[in-house]
Amino acid sequence: MSRRVTVMIDSDLDKKIRAYQSKKIQKENITFSYSKAINELLRKTI
């Protein structure tokens, strides 16, 4: 179950997250939310 959390993200990280999101959308031709991108990136690093 998802939980709403508010965080402040530095602009350089925001650009990287959005670039990752964009690549996923283009590569897989799917919808891929910003939240989903953050969750996937966090799972890869934790």
Summary of the structure (lengths in Angstrom):
residues: 46
radius of gyration: 11.1
end to end distance: 18.7
largest distance: 28.8
contacts: 81
relative contact order: 0.14
helix: 65%
strand: 0%
